[in-house]
Amino acid sequence: MIVVLVVLGLASLAGVIGTVVLVIRDGHGQIPLEPSVRPWTAGHLPSRPYSTIRL
């Protein structure tokens, strides 16, 4: 029983450490730059929602 608890504890610790490492490597929540590619159109339909297009 003790062995199972130790294994579960080590697995939990490894999961927490792995999560912290992934969050740190992810860029600390920084927003990526907008792509420099021109938006596409399909006829008169824009590539972005109408609410985000500024006139």
Beta strands, then each sheet from edge to edge (+ up, - down):
strand 1: 41-42
strand 2: 45-46
sheet 1: 1+ 2-
end
